[in-house]
Amino acid sequence: MFKKLLALVLFAGFSFAGVTLPRPTGDVPFTVPGKGPDNLTNYKGKVVLLEFFIASCPHCQRTAKVLSDIQRDYKAMGVRVISLTFRPEDDAAALKKFADEYKTNYTLGMIDGKVMATFGQLTPEMRPTVPMVFFIDRNGLVQAQYFATEPMMEEMHQAENLRAKLLFYMQQAPAPAKAGTARPAKK
């Protein structure tokens, strides 16, 4: 019974009350230290596990190993893990220190806090907790999103839960290209 309930919670995607799911990713610019500007639109055709985090957050620090394992195991299958900070104090130097200390193998970058809030459909009434994770399918649609305080993100089952959700979106085929349009270049 517990496994059936867990599966229902994993695939329901109801985590943020008042948000639209699924929804197009849209234009979401961010900066990758040492590489420059990037945008979530560049990842259409990939399954993206997007995280918003704070470098000094202990839960985010523990999640880094889970995300590194996921990137290692699924990168060849078209998965991209992207973690973005949104606080000014989490600058390029802080990200380098984070990457070195937690041995990350995925994209670390910085996003404007207002862009992050708009993308996450966060309202002033919400009390977001980090890490926040978003699952974006190959068609560039945000399919699910979770705060750190939700059952999906409980540390004891976090790796298992994130992998199960990710595998679900990996199995979905991308929408066929419209006549006269080209597929985006692969990253």
Sine and cosine of phi, psi and omega as CSV:
sin_phi,cos_phi,sin_psi,cos_psi,sin_omega,cos_omega
0.00,0.00,-0.69,0.72,-0.01,-1.00
-0.87,0.49,-0.66,0.75,-0.01,-1.00
-0.90,0.44,-0.62,0.78,0.03,-1.00
-0.91,0.40,-0.66,0.76,0.03,-1.00
-0.91,0.42,-0.67,0.74,0.03,-1.00
-0.88,0.47,-0.69,0.72,0.02,-1.00
-0.88,0.47,-0.66,0.75,0.03,-1.00
-0.89,0.46,-0.70,0.72,0.02,-1.00
-0.90,0.43,-0.68,0.74,-0.03,-1.00
-0.87,0.49,-0.65,0.76,-0.12,-0.99
-0.99,-0.17,-0.02,1.00,-0.01,-1.00
-0.95,0.31,-0.64,0.77,0.02,-1.00
0.92,0.40,0.53,0.85,-0.07,-1.00
-0.98,-0.19,0.28,0.96,-0.27,-0.96
-0.87,0.50,-0.65,0.76,-0.05,-1.00
-0.97,-0.26,0.93,-0.37,0.03,-1.00
-0.90,0.45,0.70,-0.72,0.07,-1.00
1.00,0.08,0.07,1.00,0.06,-1.00
-0.98,-0.18,0.40,-0.92,0.01,-1.00
-1.00,-0.05,0.84,-0.55,0.06,-1.00
-0.66,-0.75,0.70,-0.71,-0.19,0.98
-0.95,0.30,0.29,-0.96,0.04,-1.00
-0.50,-0.87,0.45,-0.89,0.05,-1.00
-0.90,0.44,0.59,-0.81,0.03,-1.00
-0.89,0.46,-0.70,0.71,-0.03,-1.00
0.97,0.24,-0.15,-0.99,-0.02,-1.00
-0.99,0.16,0.93,-0.36,-0.03,-1.00
-0.76,-0.65,1.00,0.00,-0.02,-1.00
-0.98,0.21,0.56,-0.83,0.11,-0.99
-0.49,-0.87,0.18,-0.98,-0.03,-1.00
-0.86,-0.51,0.72,-0.70,0.08,-1.00
-0.95,-0.30,0.91,-0.41,0.00,-1.00
-0.81,0.59,0.73,-0.68,0.00,-1.00
1.00,0.08,-0.22,0.97,0.00,-1.00
-0.86,-0.52,-0.51,0.86,0.03,-1.00
0.97,-0.24,-0.36,-0.93,-0.08,-1.00
-0.93,0.36,0.53,-0.85,0.08,-1.00
-0.57,-0.82,0.06,-1.00,-0.02,-1.00
-0.41,-0.91,0.60,-0.80,0.03,-1.00
-0.87,0.50,-0.42,0.91,0.03,-1.00
-0.89,0.46,-0.37,0.93,0.01,-1.00
-0.96,0.30,-0.14,0.99,-0.09,-1.00
-0.95,-0.30,0.17,0.99,0.06,-1.00
-0.87,0.50,0.68,-0.73,-0.11,-0.99
0.98,-0.17,-0.23,0.97,0.06,-1.00
-0.94,-0.34,0.39,-0.92,0.20,-0.98
-1.00,-0.06,0.82,-0.57,-0.09,-1.00
-0.92,-0.40,0.76,-0.64,0.20,-0.98
-0.97,-0.24,0.96,-0.29,-0.04,-1.00
-0.98,-0.20,0.73,-0.69,0.03,-1.00
-0.83,-0.56,0.69,-0.72,0.24,-0.97
-0.97,-0.24,0.77,-0.64,-0.10,-1.00
-0.57,-0.82,0.16,-0.99,0.10,-0.99
-0.85,-0.52,0.79,-0.62,-0.11,-0.99
-0.86,0.51,-0.51,0.86,-0.03,-1.00
-1.00,-0.01,0.01,1.00,-0.03,-1.00
-0.97,0.23,0.86,-0.51,0.00,-1.00
-0.86,0.51,-0.64,0.76,0.02,-1.00
-0.90,0.44,-0.66,0.76,0.03,-1.00
-0.90,0.43,-0.62,0.78,0.01,-1.00
-0.90,0.43,-0.66,0.75,0.03,-1.00
-0.94,0.35,-0.53,0.85,0.02,-1.00
-0.93,0.36,-0.42,0.91,-0.02,-1.00
-0.83,0.55,-0.65,0.76,0.01,-1.00
-0.91,0.42,-0.67,0.75,0.02,-1.00
-0.87,0.50,-0.72,0.69,-0.02,-1.00
-0.92,0.40,-0.61,0.79,0.06,-1.00
-0.89,0.45,-0.67,0.75,0.03,-1.00
-0.90,0.44,-0.67,0.75,0.02,-1.00
-0.90,0.44,-0.71,0.70,0.00,-1.00
-0.87,0.49,-0.70,0.72,0.02,-1.00
-0.87,0.50,-0.71,0.70,-0.11,-0.99
-0.98,0.22,-0.45,0.89,-0.15,-0.99
-0.85,-0.53,0.00,1.00,-0.03,-1.00
-0.85,0.53,-0.70,0.71,-0.02,-1.00
-0.90,0.43,-0.27,0.96,0.01,-1.00
-0.99,-0.15,0.22,0.97,0.09,-1.00
1.00,-0.02,0.34,0.94,0.03,-1.00
-0.99,-0.13,0.65,-0.76,0.10,-0.99
-0.78,-0.62,0.80,-0.60,0.11,-0.99
-0.99,-0.16,0.79,-0.62,0.02,-1.00
-0.76,-0.65,0.82,-0.58,0.03,-1.00
-0.88,-0.47,0.79,-0.61,-0.08,-1.00
-0.82,-0.57,0.73,-0.68,0.13,-0.99
-1.00,-0.03,0.40,-0.92,-0.06,-1.00
-0.76,-0.65,0.07,1.00,0.02,-1.00
-0.98,-0.22,0.64,-0.77,-0.01,-1.00
-0.84,0.55,-0.55,0.84,-0.02,-1.00
-0.94,0.33,-0.28,0.96,0.08,-1.00
-1.00,-0.01,0.94,0.33,-0.07,-1.00
-1.00,0.01,-0.15,-0.99,-0.04,-1.00
-0.85,0.53,-0.65,0.76,0.01,-1.00
-0.90,0.43,-0.66,0.75,0.02,-1.00
-0.91,0.42,-0.62,0.79,0.03,-1.00
-0.93,0.38,-0.63,0.78,0.04,-1.00
-0.89,0.46,-0.70,0.71,0.03,-1.00
-0.88,0.48,-0.69,0.72,0.03,-1.00
-0.87,0.50,-0.74,0.67,-0.02,-1.00
-0.87,0.48,-0.67,0.74,0.00,-1.00
-0.92,0.39,-0.71,0.71,-0.06,-1.00
-0.93,0.36,-0.63,0.77,-0.09,-1.00
-0.97,-0.25,0.11,0.99,0.11,-0.99
0.78,0.63,0.78,0.62,-0.01,-1.00
-0.96,0.27,0.53,-0.85,0.03,-1.00
-0.82,-0.57,0.32,0.95,-0.04,-1.00
-0.84,-0.55,0.13,-0.99,-0.06,-1.00
-0.94,0.33,0.82,-0.58,0.12,-0.99
-0.92,-0.40,0.73,-0.68,-0.01,-1.00
-0.47,-0.88,-0.10,-0.99,-0.04,-1.00
-0.80,-0.60,0.64,-0.77,0.01,-1.00
-0.76,-0.65,0.56,-0.83,0.08,-1.00
-0.90,0.44,0.68,-0.73,-0.03,-1.00
-0.85,0.53,-0.59,0.81,0.01,-1.00
-0.94,0.34,-0.63,0.78,0.06,-1.00
-0.90,0.44,-0.68,0.74,0.03,-1.00
-0.87,0.49,-0.71,0.70,-0.02,-1.00
-0.91,0.41,-0.65,0.76,0.02,-1.00
-0.91,0.42,-0.74,0.67,0.01,-1.00
-0.85,0.53,-0.71,0.71,-0.04,-1.00
-0.98,0.19,-0.02,1.00,-0.06,-1.00
0.80,0.60,0.66,0.75,0.00,-1.00
-0.99,0.13,0.65,-0.76,0.02,-1.00
-0.92,-0.38,0.30,-0.95,0.02,-1.00
-0.86,0.52,-0.43,0.90,-0.01,-1.00
-0.97,0.25,-0.38,0.92,-0.03,-1.00
-0.96,0.27,0.51,-0.86,0.10,-1.00
-0.89,-0.45,0.98,0.22,-0.07,-1.00
-0.91,0.41,0.62,-0.78,0.07,-1.00
-0.88,-0.47,0.51,-0.86,-0.01,-1.00
-0.94,-0.34,0.49,-0.87,0.06,1.00
-0.97,0.25,0.53,-0.85,0.17,-0.99
-0.97,-0.25,0.72,-0.69,0.02,-1.00
-0.84,-0.54,0.53,-0.85,-0.01,-1.00
-0.74,-0.68,0.67,-0.75,0.08,-1.00
-0.96,-0.30,0.85,-0.52,-0.03,-1.00
-0.89,-0.46,0.82,-0.57,-0.06,-1.00
-0.99,0.16,0.04,-1.00,-0.05,-1.00
-0.89,0.46,-0.35,0.94,0.00,-1.00
-1.00,0.02,0.07,1.00,0.01,-1.00
0.98,0.19,0.44,0.90,0.03,-1.00
-0.96,-0.27,0.75,-0.66,0.12,-0.99
-0.96,0.28,0.89,-0.45,-0.07,-1.00
-0.99,-0.15,-0.48,0.88,-0.04,-1.00
-0.36,-0.93,0.43,-0.90,0.07,-1.00
-0.47,-0.88,0.55,-0.84,-0.11,-0.99
-0.62,-0.79,0.61,-0.79,0.18,-0.98
-1.00,0.06,0.30,-0.95,0.00,-1.00
-0.88,0.48,-0.48,0.87,-0.09,-1.00
-0.99,0.12,-0.01,1.00,-0.03,-1.00
-1.00,0.08,0.43,-0.90,-0.02,-1.00
-0.80,0.60,-0.56,0.83,0.02,-1.00
-0.82,0.57,-0.53,0.85,-0.13,-0.99
-0.98,-0.21,0.10,1.00,0.04,-1.00
-0.84,0.54,0.77,-0.63,-0.13,-0.99
-0.84,0.55,-0.59,0.81,-0.05,-1.00
-0.88,0.47,-0.52,0.85,-0.05,-1.00
-0.86,-0.52,0.16,0.99,-0.11,-0.99
-0.84,0.54,-0.77,0.63,-0.04,-1.00
-0.86,0.51,-0.73,0.68,0.00,-1.00
-0.88,0.47,-0.70,0.71,-0.02,-1.00
-0.91,0.41,-0.71,0.70,0.00,-1.00
-0.90,0.44,-0.66,0.75,0.02,-1.00
-0.90,0.44,-0.68,0.73,-0.01,-1.00
-0.88,0.47,-0.70,0.71,0.00,-1.00
-0.91,0.42,-0.69,0.73,0.00,-1.00
-0.89,0.46,-0.70,0.71,0.03,-1.00
-0.87,0.50,-0.60,0.80,0.04,-1.00
-0.85,0.52,-0.73,0.68,-0.02,-1.00
-0.97,0.26,-0.45,0.89,0.06,-1.00
-0.92,0.39,-0.51,0.86,-0.04,-1.00
-0.97,0.22,-0.27,0.96,0.01,-1.00
-0.98,0.18,0.70,-0.71,0.02,-1.00
-0.98,0.19,0.54,-0.84,0.08,-1.00
-0.93,0.38,0.46,-0.89,0.06,-1.00
-0.90,0.44,0.59,-0.81,0.03,-1.00
-0.90,0.44,0.54,-0.84,0.04,-1.00
-0.92,0.39,0.61,-0.80,0.06,-1.00
-0.95,0.31,0.51,-0.86,0.03,-1.00
-0.83,0.56,0.74,-0.68,0.05,-1.00
1.00,0.09,0.08,1.00,0.03,-1.00
-0.88,-0.47,0.54,-0.84,0.00,-1.00
-0.99,-0.15,0.49,-0.87,0.11,-0.99
-0.96,0.30,0.54,-0.84,0.04,-1.00
-0.91,0.40,0.43,-0.90,0.04,-1.00
-0.90,0.43,0.57,-0.82,0.00,-1.00
-0.99,0.14,0.58,-0.82,0.04,-1.00
-0.99,-0.11,0.00,0.00,0.00,0.00
